[in-house]
Amino acid sequence: MIQPRPPIVVVLGHVDHGKTTLLDHLRRTDIASRETGGITQTTRSFQLHTPDHGTITFIDTPGHAAFTRMRSRGNLVADLAILIVAADDGVMPQTVESVKLIHQASTPYLVAITKSDLPTADPDKVKTQLTEAQVLVEDFGGQIPSVVISAKTGAGIKDLLEMIHLLSSLNPPVADPDGQLEAFVLESRMDSRRGPLATVLIKEGTLHIGQNLFQSGPIGKAKSLTGTDGKPMSQALPSTPVEILGLSAVPPVGSIIASVPAVSLTTAIPVPSNTINTNADLNIILRADVAGSLEAILAALDPKISVISSGTGEVNESDVMLARSSASRIIAFNVKIPASVQKLAEIEKINILTFNLIYELLESLDKIVHPVIQEKVLGKAQIVAEFKINSDRIAGCRCLEGIISKSDQVRLIRSEKVLGTVKIKSLKSGKTEIQSVKSGAEFGALLTPFIDFKTGDYIIAIATHGSS
């Protein structure tokens, strides 16, 4: 029988604009201060039980640019959206992206202008910026409700909950708790002790302990259910977020788990082929804490990086041996490195890079595949004459500073313009072949490949190296 269910509300916005702090205030927790760098990196969900407006299910989404798919999934499953904009920062790139996701899904939404307690807060400026982002709030003659709040002081929170209730009542969400199970996978991971785990949101039907579960085929049985408060549950009704233990594999985030074989709403995260890309600048083996983070990292990697293997869960000894055979680095995101694995990696001389923030991971890998080229000037000379020996043109030079050596890379400079970079093939003092000259010495240099130098030109010897 169709019955009312709690509204599902997704919270979207730019990184560090106060999404998690708001939800912490609502549930009286302090998750935001415990997050690495103060940045949400997984999709989280919880239920808030209010005395005046019943139960509301919230979904917290990451704000970092790499997590576009996570935000899209959260928006896909939601009945309502809250667009979070900080009163001091205003509209930012992920704010605009969130607006596009909301509009694409035609999700009813309201704007929450956060951090109103800050001295630099300017809500009216934010509303003006929102107009430029195709969001016309009611105060500016539009139809989008807006609420100015402070998660630290609690100002405006009551108004926010009332607005959520009002919007939800315009199109009350319903579901059939007796119908076939349809659970949306918000997050999934491989736990080293408990095996595959999935956090799901029940859309239809009821999930019971002992229930057989399916995607395109059997995917296990619900051995235990855990609520977002960490307490065991015997069943989960529509709009309830719950963690499932007992799956035979880690299900793709964004897919559907059902009580009968079903077609997934999304394709699985691409599985690396375990083959080495000879054109890649860097081979990696990637391990992440949850499937959503894994997906975000894979989507953001530079094309010059070849992923030999990827998955959720701890780095294991097989990863180390695969890294040795494929000349790969192991990238560990928010996962532990067991002592036995670390010892094996040291024996095999395998580099394991660990990260807790996705932007630091991406920046580090970018520096490896795109090293900054640094130059050091070794010496400078002026061409004062030209000689011919057989068919070779020899530059007669006087060293003005530093040291110039045979095999140095040199730049030919004329009228302060670089004409080209060549190499010193031969260096002579008189008829004697020498290895280097110092400031004040005169010498003859044979440059290769051919470059059309003239007397009065300068050559500058340089050394280059990449830093990462």
DODREN-997232 format. One record per residue (C-alpha): residue number from 1; x, y, z; residue in three letters. Coordinates in steps of 0.5 Angstrom, whole numbers. Layout:
! DODREN-997232
+-----+-------+-------+-------+---------+
: num :  east : north :    up : residuo :
+-----+-------+-------+-------+---------+
: NUM :     X :     Y :     Z :     ALA :
...
+-----+-------+-------+-------+---------+
! end
This chain:
! DODREN-997232
+-----+-------+-------+-------+---------+
: num :  east : north :    up : residuo :
+-----+-------+-------+-------+---------+
:   1 :     0 :     0 :     0 :     MET :
:   2 :     3 :     7 :    -2 :     ILE :
:   3 :     4 :    11 :     4 :     GLN :
:   4 :     8 :    18 :     6 :     PRO :
:   5 :    15 :    17 :     7 :     ARG :
:   6 :    20 :    22 :    10 :     PRO :
:   7 :    23 :    27 :     5 :     PRO :
:   8 :    30 :    26 :     2 :     ILE :
:   9 :    34 :    32 :     2 :     VAL :
:  10 :    41 :    33 :    -1 :     VAL :
:  11 :    45 :    39 :     1 :     VAL :
:  12 :    50 :    41 :    -5 :     LEU :
:  13 :    55 :    47 :    -5 :     GLY :
:  14 :    62 :    49 :    -6 :     HIS :
:  15 :    67 :    46 :    -2 :     VAL :
:  16 :    68 :    49 :     5 :     ASP :
:  17 :    61 :    53 :     5 :     HIS :
:  18 :    58 :    50 :    11 :     GLY :
:  19 :    54 :    44 :     9 :     LYS :
:  20 :    57 :    39 :    14 :     THR :
:  21 :    57 :    44 :    19 :     THR :
:  22 :    50 :    45 :    18 :     LEU :
:  23 :    48 :    38 :    19 :     LEU :
:  24 :    53 :    37 :    25 :     ASP :
:  25 :    48 :    43 :    28 :     HIS :
:  26 :    42 :    39 :    26 :     LEU :
:  27 :    44 :    32 :    29 :     ARG :
:  28 :    48 :    35 :    34 :     ARG :
:  29 :    55 :    32 :    32 :     THR :
:  30 :    62 :    35 :    30 :     ASP :
:  31 :    64 :    31 :    24 :     ILE :
:  32 :    66 :    37 :    20 :     ALA :
:  33 :    72 :    38 :    25 :     SER :
:  34 :    74 :    31 :    25 :     ARG :
:  35 :    74 :    31 :    17 :     GLU :
:  36 :    81 :    31 :    14 :     THR :
:  37 :    82 :    39 :    12 :     GLY :
:  38 :    75 :    40 :    14 :     GLY :
:  39 :    73 :    37 :     7 :     ILE :
:  40 :    67 :    32 :     6 :     THR :
:  41 :    70 :    27 :     2 :     GLN :
:  42 :    64 :    21 :     2 :     THR :
:  43 :    57 :    22 :     1 :     THR :
:  44 :    54 :    21 :     8 :     ARG :
:  45 :    46 :    20 :    10 :     SER :
:  46 :    42 :    21 :    16 :     PHE :
:  47 :    35 :    22 :    19 :     GLN :
:  48 :    33 :    28 :    23 :     LEU :
:  49 :    27 :    27 :    28 :     HIS :
:  50 :    24 :    33 :    29 :     THR :
:  51 :    18 :    35 :    34 :     PRO :
:  52 :    14 :    39 :    29 :     ASP :
:  53 :    16 :    37 :    22 :     HIS :
:  54 :    17 :    29 :    23 :     GLY :
:  55 :    23 :    26 :    20 :     THR :
:  56 :    27 :    28 :    15 :     ILE :
:  57 :    33 :    24 :    11 :     THR :
:  58 :    39 :    29 :     9 :     PHE :
:  59 :    45 :    27 :     4 :     ILE :
:  60 :    51 :    31 :     5 :     ASP :
:  61 :    55 :    31 :    -1 :     THR :
:  62 :    63 :    33 :    -2 :     PRO :
:  63 :    64 :    40 :    -5 :     GLY :
:  64 :    71 :    39 :    -8 :     HIS :
:  65 :    71 :    39 :   -16 :     ALA :
:  66 :    73 :    32 :   -17 :     ALA :
:  67 :    67 :    29 :   -14 :     PHE :
:  68 :    62 :    32 :   -19 :     THR :
:  69 :    59 :    25 :   -20 :     ARG :
:  70 :    58 :    24 :   -12 :     MET :
:  71 :    54 :    30 :   -12 :     ARG :
:  72 :    50 :    28 :   -18 :     SER :
:  73 :    48 :    22 :   -15 :     ARG :
:  74 :    46 :    25 :    -9 :     GLY :
:  75 :    41 :    30 :   -13 :     ASN :
:  76 :    38 :    24 :   -17 :     LEU :
:  77 :    36 :    20 :   -11 :     VAL :
:  78 :    33 :    27 :    -7 :     ALA :
:  79 :    26 :    30 :    -7 :     ASP :
:  80 :    29 :    37 :    -5 :     LEU :
:  81 :    35 :    40 :    -5 :     ALA :
:  82 :    39 :    45 :    -1 :     ILE :
:  83 :    44 :    50 :    -4 :     LEU :
:  84 :    49 :    52 :     1 :     ILE :
:  85 :    52 :    59 :    -1 :     VAL :
:  86 :    57 :    62 :     4 :     ALA :
:  87 :    55 :    69 :     6 :     ALA :
:  88 :    63 :    71 :     6 :     ASP :
:  89 :    65 :    67 :     0 :     ASP :
:  90 :    59 :    68 :    -5 :     GLY :
:  91 :    58 :    64 :   -11 :     VAL :
:  92 :    64 :    59 :   -13 :     MET :
:  93 :    65 :    54 :   -18 :     PRO :
:  94 :    62 :    48 :   -15 :     GLN :
:  95 :    56 :    53 :   -13 :     THR :
:  96 :    55 :    54 :   -21 :     VAL :
:  97 :    56 :    46 :   -22 :     GLU :
:  98 :    51 :    45 :   -16 :     SER :
:  99 :    45 :    49 :   -19 :     VAL :
: 100 :    46 :    46 :   -26 :     LYS :
: 101 :    45 :    39 :   -23 :     LEU :
: 102 :    39 :    41 :   -19 :     ILE :
: 103 :    36 :    44 :   -26 :     HIS :
: 104 :    38 :    38 :   -30 :     GLN :
: 105 :    34 :    34 :   -25 :     ALA :
: 106 :    28 :    39 :   -24 :     SER :
: 107 :    29 :    38 :   -17 :     THR :
: 108 :    25 :    43 :   -12 :     PRO :
: 109 :    30 :    47 :    -8 :     TYR :
: 110 :    32 :    53 :    -3 :     LEU :
: 111 :    38 :    57 :    -2 :     VAL :
: 112 :    41 :    57 :     5 :     ALA :
: 113 :    46 :    63 :     6 :     ILE :
: 114 :    51 :    60 :    11 :     THR :
: 115 :    56 :    63 :    16 :     LYS :
: 116 :    52 :    69 :    17 :     SER :
: 117 :    55 :    70 :    24 :     ASP :
: 118 :    62 :    73 :    20 :     LEU :
: 119 :    63 :    80 :    20 :     PRO :
: 120 :    65 :    79 :    13 :     THR :
: 121 :    58 :    76 :    11 :     ALA :
: 122 :    54 :    80 :     6 :     ASP :
: 123 :    47 :    76 :     4 :     PRO :
: 124 :    45 :    81 :    -1 :     ASP :
: 125 :    51 :    81 :    -5 :     LYS :
: 126 :    50 :    73 :    -5 :     VAL :
: 127 :    43 :    74 :    -8 :     LYS :
: 128 :    45 :    78 :   -13 :     THR :
: 129 :    51 :    73 :   -15 :     GLN :
: 130 :    46 :    68 :   -15 :     LEU :
: 131 :    42 :    72 :   -20 :     THR :
: 132 :    47 :    72 :   -25 :     GLU :
: 133 :    48 :    64 :   -24 :     ALA :
: 134 :    40 :    63 :   -26 :     GLN :
: 135 :    38 :    63 :   -19 :     VAL :
: 136 :    32 :    68 :   -17 :     LEU :
: 137 :    31 :    68 :   -10 :     VAL :
: 138 :    24 :    71 :    -7 :     GLU :
: 139 :    27 :    77 :    -4 :     ASP :
: 140 :    29 :    79 :   -11 :     PHE :
: 141 :    22 :    77 :   -15 :     GLY :
: 142 :    24 :    70 :   -16 :     GLY :
: 143 :    21 :    64 :   -14 :     GLN :
: 144 :    26 :    60 :   -10 :     ILE :
: 145 :    26 :    61 :    -3 :     PRO :
: 146 :    32 :    63 :     1 :     SER :
: 147 :    34 :    63 :     9 :     VAL :
: 148 :    40 :    66 :    12 :     VAL :
: 149 :    43 :    62 :    17 :     ILE :
: 150 :    49 :    61 :    22 :     SER :
: 151 :    50 :    53 :    24 :     ALA :
: 152 :    55 :    56 :    29 :     LYS :
: 153 :    49 :    60 :    33 :     THR :
: 154 :    43 :    57 :    31 :     GLY :
: 155 :    40 :    63 :    27 :     ALA :
: 156 :    35 :    61 :    22 :     GLY :
: 157 :    35 :    54 :    23 :     ILE :
: 158 :    28 :    54 :    25 :     LYS :
: 159 :    26 :    58 :    19 :     ASP :
: 160 :    30 :    53 :    15 :     LEU :
: 161 :    27 :    47 :    17 :     LEU :
: 162 :    20 :    50 :    16 :     GLU :
: 163 :    22 :    52 :     9 :     MET :
: 164 :    24 :    44 :     8 :     ILE :
: 165 :    17 :    42 :    11 :     HIS :
: 166 :    13 :    47 :     7 :     LEU :
: 167 :    17 :    45 :     0 :     LEU :
: 168 :    16 :    38 :     2 :     SER :
: 169 :     8 :    39 :     3 :     SER :
: 170 :     7 :    41 :    -4 :     LEU :
: 171 :     9 :    35 :    -7 :     ASN :
: 172 :     9 :    30 :    -1 :     PRO :
: 173 :    14 :    24 :    -2 :     PRO :
: 174 :    11 :    17 :    -2 :     VAL :
: 175 :    13 :     9 :    -3 :     ALA :
: 176 :    10 :     2 :    -2 :     ASP :
: 177 :    14 :    -1 :     4 :     PRO :
: 178 :    10 :    -8 :     2 :     ASP :
: 179 :    13 :    -7 :    -5 :     GLY :
: 180 :    19 :   -10 :    -8 :     GLN :
: 181 :    25 :    -7 :    -5 :     LEU :
: 182 :    29 :    -2 :    -9 :     GLU :
: 183 :    35 :     1 :    -5 :     ALA :
: 184 :    40 :     6 :    -8 :     PHE :
: 185 :    47 :     5 :    -7 :     VAL :
: 186 :    50 :    12 :    -4 :     LEU :
: 187 :    57 :     9 :    -2 :     GLU :
: 188 :    61 :     2 :    -2 :     SER :
: 189 :    67 :    -1 :     0 :     ARG :
: 190 :    71 :    -7 :     2 :     MET :
: 191 :    73 :    -8 :     9 :     ASP :
: 192 :    79 :   -12 :    11 :     SER :
: 193 :    75 :   -16 :    17 :     ARG :
: 194 :    68 :   -16 :    15 :     ARG :
: 195 :    68 :   -16 :     7 :     GLY :
: 196 :    64 :   -12 :     2 :     PRO :
: 197 :    60 :    -6 :     5 :     LEU :
: 198 :    54 :    -2 :     2 :     ALA :
: 199 :    51 :     4 :     5 :     THR :
: 200 :    44 :     5 :     1 :     VAL :
: 201 :    38 :     9 :     2 :     LEU :
: 202 :    31 :     5 :     1 :     ILE :
: 203 :    27 :     8 :    -4 :     LYS :
: 204 :    21 :     3 :    -5 :     GLU :
: 205 :    20 :    -3 :     0 :     GLY :
: 206 :    23 :    -5 :     6 :     THR :
: 207 :    30 :    -9 :     7 :     LEU :
: 208 :    30 :   -14 :    12 :     HIS :
: 209 :    35 :   -18 :    15 :     ILE :
: 210 :    36 :   -25 :    12 :     GLY :
: 211 :    33 :   -22 :     5 :     GLN :
: 212 :    36 :   -24 :    -1 :     ASN :
: 213 :    39 :   -19 :    -5 :     LEU :
: 214 :    40 :   -18 :   -13 :     PHE :
: 215 :    43 :   -13 :   -18 :     GLN :
: 216 :    43 :   -16 :   -25 :     SER :
: 217 :    44 :   -23 :   -21 :     GLY :
: 218 :    45 :   -25 :   -14 :     PRO :
: 219 :    49 :   -20 :   -10 :     ILE :
: 220 :    49 :   -24 :    -3 :     GLY :
: 221 :    44 :   -24 :     3 :     LYS :
: 222 :    43 :   -18 :     9 :     ALA :
: 223 :    47 :   -21 :    15 :     LYS :
: 224 :    46 :   -15 :    19 :     SER :
: 225 :    44 :    -8 :    18 :     LEU :
: 226 :    47 :    -2 :    21 :     THR :
: 227 :    44 :     5 :    22 :     GLY :
: 228 :    47 :    12 :    21 :     THR :
: 229 :    48 :    12 :    29 :     ASP :
: 230 :    52 :     6 :    29 :     GLY :
: 231 :    46 :     2 :    32 :     LYS :
: 232 :    44 :    -5 :    29 :     PRO :
: 233 :    37 :    -5 :    25 :     MET :
: 234 :    32 :   -11 :    24 :     SER :
: 235 :    29 :    -7 :    18 :     GLN :
: 236 :    30 :    -1 :    14 :     ALA :
: 237 :    23 :     3 :    11 :     LEU :
: 238 :    23 :     8 :     5 :     PRO :
: 239 :    28 :    14 :     6 :     SER :
: 240 :    32 :    10 :    11 :     THR :
: 241 :    40 :    10 :    10 :     PRO :
: 242 :    43 :     4 :    12 :     VAL :
: 243 :    49 :     0 :    12 :     GLU :
: 244 :    49 :    -7 :     9 :     ILE :
: 245 :    53 :   -13 :    11 :     LEU :
: 246 :    53 :   -20 :     7 :     GLY :
: 247 :    54 :   -18 :     0 :     LEU :
: 248 :    58 :   -22 :    -4 :     SER :
: 249 :    62 :   -16 :    -8 :     ALA :
: 250 :    62 :    -9 :    -7 :     VAL :
: 251 :    57 :    -6 :   -11 :     PRO :
: 252 :    58 :     0 :   -16 :     PRO :
: 253 :    56 :     7 :   -13 :     VAL :
: 254 :    49 :    10 :   -16 :     GLY :
: 255 :    47 :     3 :   -17 :     SER :
: 256 :    40 :    -1 :   -15 :     ILE :
: 257 :    40 :    -7 :   -10 :     ILE :
: 258 :    33 :   -10 :   -11 :     ALA :
: 259 :    29 :   -16 :    -8 :     SER :
: 260 :    29 :   -19 :   -15 :     VAL :
: 261 :    34 :   -18 :   -21 :     PRO :
: 262 :    35 :   -11 :   -23 :     ALA :
: 263 :    38 :    -7 :   -28 :     VAL :
: 264 :    43 :    -2 :   -25 :     SER :
: 265 :    42 :     5 :   -26 :     LEU :
: 266 :    49 :     6 :   -27 :     THR :
: 267 :    55 :     3 :   -30 :     THR :
: 268 :    60 :     0 :   -25 :     ALA :
: 269 :    67 :     4 :   -24 :     ILE :
: 270 :    71 :     2 :   -30 :     PRO :
: 271 :    76 :    -4 :   -28 :     VAL :
: 272 :    83 :    -3 :   -30 :     PRO :
: 273 :    86 :    -8 :   -35 :     SER :
: 274 :    92 :   -10 :   -31 :     ASN :
: 275 :    96 :    -9 :   -37 :     THR :
: 276 :   102 :    -4 :   -38 :     ILE :
: 277 :   101 :     2 :   -42 :     ASN :
: 278 :   107 :     3 :   -45 :     THR :
: 279 :   105 :    11 :   -47 :     ASN :
: 280 :   104 :    12 :   -40 :     ALA :
: 281 :   108 :    17 :   -36 :     ASP :
: 282 :   106 :    14 :   -29 :     LEU :
: 283 :   103 :     7 :   -27 :     ASN :
: 284 :   100 :     7 :   -21 :     ILE :
: 285 :    96 :     2 :   -17 :     ILE :
: 286 :    90 :     5 :   -13 :     LEU :
: 287 :    87 :     3 :    -7 :     ARG :
: 288 :    81 :     8 :    -4 :     ALA :
: 289 :    77 :     7 :     3 :     ASP :
: 290 :    70 :     8 :    -1 :     VAL :
: 291 :    68 :     7 :    -8 :     ALA :
: 292 :    65 :    14 :    -9 :     GLY :
: 293 :    72 :    16 :    -7 :     SER :
: 294 :    75 :    11 :   -12 :     LEU :
: 295 :    71 :    13 :   -18 :     GLU :
: 296 :    72 :    21 :   -17 :     ALA :
: 297 :    80 :    20 :   -17 :     ILE :
: 298 :    79 :    15 :   -23 :     LEU :
: 299 :    75 :    21 :   -27 :     ALA :
: 300 :    80 :    26 :   -25 :     ALA :
: 301 :    87 :    23 :   -27 :     LEU :
: 302 :    91 :    25 :   -32 :     ASP :
: 303 :    91 :    21 :   -38 :     PRO :
: 304 :    99 :    20 :   -38 :     LYS :
: 305 :    97 :    16 :   -32 :     ILE :
: 306 :    96 :     9 :   -33 :     SER :
: 307 :    92 :     5 :   -27 :     VAL :
: 308 :    94 :    -2 :   -27 :     ILE :
: 309 :    89 :    -4 :   -21 :     SER :
: 310 :    84 :    -1 :   -17 :     SER :
: 311 :    80 :    -2 :   -11 :     GLY :
: 312 :    77 :    -1 :    -4 :     THR :
: 313 :    80 :    -3 :     2 :     GLY :
: 314 :    87 :    -4 :     5 :     GLU :
: 315 :    94 :    -4 :     1 :     VAL :
: 316 :    95 :   -12 :     1 :     ASN :
: 317 :   102 :   -16 :    -1 :     GLU :
: 318 :    99 :   -18 :    -8 :     SER :
: 319 :    99 :   -10 :   -10 :     ASP :
: 320 :   106 :   -10 :    -8 :     VAL :
: 321 :   108 :   -16 :   -12 :     MET :
: 322 :   104 :   -13 :   -18 :     LEU :
: 323 :   107 :    -6 :   -17 :     ALA :
: 324 :   114 :    -9 :   -18 :     ARG :
: 325 :   112 :   -13 :   -24 :     SER :
: 326 :   109 :    -7 :   -27 :     SER :
: 327 :   114 :    -2 :   -25 :     ALA :
: 328 :   108 :     2 :   -21 :     SER :
: 329 :   107 :     6 :   -15 :     ARG :
: 330 :   102 :     5 :   -10 :     ILE :
: 331 :    97 :    10 :    -9 :     ILE :
: 332 :    93 :     9 :    -2 :     ALA :
: 333 :    87 :    14 :    -1 :     PHE :
: 334 :    85 :    14 :     6 :     ASN :
: 335 :    87 :     7 :     7 :     VAL :
: 336 :    91 :     3 :    12 :     LYS :
: 337 :    98 :     0 :    10 :     ILE :
: 338 :    99 :    -6 :    15 :     PRO :
: 339 :   106 :    -7 :    18 :     ALA :
: 340 :   107 :   -13 :    14 :     SER :
: 341 :   105 :   -10 :     7 :     VAL :
: 342 :   110 :    -4 :     9 :     GLN :
: 343 :   116 :    -9 :    10 :     LYS :
: 344 :   115 :   -12 :     4 :     LEU :
: 345 :   114 :    -6 :     0 :     ALA :
: 346 :   121 :    -4 :     3 :     GLU :
: 347 :   124 :   -10 :     1 :     ILE :
: 348 :   122 :   -10 :    -6 :     GLU :
: 349 :   123 :    -2 :    -6 :     LYS :
: 350 :   116 :     0 :    -8 :     ILE :
: 351 :   114 :     7 :    -7 :     ASN :
: 352 :   107 :     7 :    -3 :     ILE :
: 353 :   104 :    14 :    -3 :     LEU :
: 354 :    99 :    16 :     2 :     THR :
: 355 :    94 :    21 :     2 :     PHE :
: 356 :    88 :    24 :     6 :     ASN :
: 357 :    85 :    29 :     2 :     LEU :
: 358 :    84 :    28 :    -6 :     ILE :
: 359 :    86 :    35 :    -8 :     TYR :
: 360 :    93 :    33 :    -5 :     GLU :
: 361 :    93 :    27 :    -8 :     LEU :
: 362 :    92 :    30 :   -15 :     LEU :
: 363 :    97 :    35 :   -14 :     GLU :
: 364 :   102 :    30 :   -12 :     SER :
: 365 :   101 :    26 :   -18 :     LEU :
: 366 :   100 :    32 :   -23 :     ASP :
: 367 :   107 :    34 :   -21 :     LYS :
: 368 :   110 :    27 :   -22 :     ILE :
: 369 :   107 :    27 :   -29 :     VAL :
: 370 :   108 :    34 :   -31 :     HIS :
: 371 :   115 :    36 :   -27 :     PRO :
: 372 :   117 :    43 :   -26 :     VAL :
: 373 :   123 :    44 :   -31 :     ILE :
: 374 :   128 :    49 :   -27 :     GLN :
: 375 :   134 :    52 :   -30 :     GLU :
: 376 :   141 :    53 :   -27 :     LYS :
: 377 :   146 :    58 :   -31 :     VAL :
: 378 :   153 :    55 :   -31 :     LEU :
: 379 :   157 :    60 :   -35 :     GLY :
: 380 :   157 :    65 :   -40 :     LYS :
: 381 :   161 :    67 :   -46 :     ALA :
: 382 :   161 :    72 :   -52 :     GLN :
: 383 :   163 :    70 :   -59 :     ILE :
: 384 :   169 :    74 :   -61 :     VAL :
: 385 :   171 :    70 :   -68 :     ALA :
: 386 :   169 :    65 :   -73 :     GLU :
: 387 :   174 :    59 :   -75 :     PHE :
: 388 :   173 :    54 :   -80 :     LYS :
: 389 :   177 :    47 :   -79 :     ILE :
: 390 :   175 :    43 :   -85 :     ASN :
: 391 :   168 :    44 :   -86 :     SER :
: 392 :   166 :    45 :   -79 :     ASP :
: 393 :   165 :    53 :   -76 :     ARG :
: 394 :   168 :    54 :   -70 :     ILE :
: 395 :   166 :    59 :   -65 :     ALA :
: 396 :   172 :    63 :   -62 :     GLY :
: 397 :   169 :    65 :   -55 :     CYS :
: 398 :   171 :    69 :   -49 :     ARG :
: 399 :   168 :    66 :   -42 :     CYS :
: 400 :   165 :    72 :   -38 :     LEU :
: 401 :   163 :    68 :   -32 :     GLU :
: 402 :   162 :    61 :   -29 :     GLY :
: 403 :   165 :    55 :   -32 :     ILE :
: 404 :   163 :    52 :   -39 :     ILE :
: 405 :   164 :    45 :   -40 :     SER :
: 406 :   164 :    40 :   -46 :     LYS :
: 407 :   157 :    37 :   -47 :     SER :
: 408 :   154 :    43 :   -44 :     ASP :
: 409 :   147 :    45 :   -47 :     GLN :
: 410 :   148 :    52 :   -49 :     VAL :
: 411 :   143 :    58 :   -51 :     ARG :
: 412 :   145 :    62 :   -57 :     LEU :
: 413 :   143 :    69 :   -55 :     ILE :
: 414 :   143 :    75 :   -60 :     ARG :
: 415 :   140 :    82 :   -58 :     SER :
: 416 :   137 :    79 :   -52 :     GLU :
: 417 :   133 :    74 :   -56 :     LYS :
: 418 :   134 :    66 :   -56 :     VAL :
: 419 :   136 :    64 :   -63 :     LEU :
: 420 :   136 :    56 :   -61 :     GLY :
: 421 :   139 :    51 :   -56 :     THR :
: 422 :   145 :    47 :   -58 :     VAL :
: 423 :   150 :    43 :   -55 :     LYS :
: 424 :   158 :    44 :   -55 :     ILE :
: 425 :   161 :    38 :   -58 :     LYS :
: 426 :   168 :    40 :   -58 :     SER :
: 427 :   172 :    45 :   -53 :     LEU :
: 428 :   179 :    47 :   -55 :     LYS :
: 429 :   184 :    51 :   -52 :     SER :
: 430 :   189 :    53 :   -58 :     GLY :
: 431 :   189 :    46 :   -62 :     LYS :
: 432 :   188 :    42 :   -55 :     THR :
: 433 :   182 :    39 :   -53 :     GLU :
: 434 :   180 :    41 :   -46 :     ILE :
: 435 :   174 :    39 :   -42 :     GLN :
: 436 :   172 :    46 :   -39 :     SER :
: 437 :   174 :    53 :   -39 :     VAL :
: 438 :   173 :    58 :   -33 :     LYS :
: 439 :   172 :    66 :   -33 :     SER :
: 440 :   177 :    70 :   -37 :     GLY :
: 441 :   179 :    64 :   -41 :     ALA :
: 442 :   179 :    64 :   -49 :     GLU :
: 443 :   177 :    57 :   -53 :     PHE :
: 444 :   174 :    55 :   -59 :     GLY :
: 445 :   167 :    51 :   -59 :     ALA :
: 446 :   164 :    46 :   -64 :     LEU :
: 447 :   156 :    47 :   -63 :     LEU :
: 448 :   151 :    41 :   -65 :     THR :
: 449 :   147 :    41 :   -69 :     PRO :
: 450 :   148 :    47 :   -74 :     PHE :
: 451 :   146 :    54 :   -72 :     ILE :
: 452 :   148 :    60 :   -75 :     ASP :
: 453 :   152 :    64 :   -70 :     PHE :
: 454 :   155 :    71 :   -71 :     LYS :
: 455 :   161 :    75 :   -68 :     THR :
: 456 :   158 :    79 :   -62 :     GLY :
: 457 :   153 :    73 :   -60 :     ASP :
: 458 :   153 :    70 :   -53 :     TYR :
: 459 :   152 :    63 :   -51 :     ILE :
: 460 :   150 :    61 :   -44 :     ILE :
: 461 :   151 :    54 :   -41 :     ALA :
: 462 :   145 :    51 :   -37 :     ILE :
: 463 :   143 :    45 :   -33 :     ALA :
: 464 :   136 :    43 :   -33 :     THR :
: 465 :   132 :    39 :   -28 :     HIS :
: 466 :   125 :    37 :   -26 :     GLY :
: 467 :   122 :    38 :   -19 :     SER :
: 468 :   116 :    34 :   -17 :     SER :
+-----+-------+-------+-------+---------+
! end
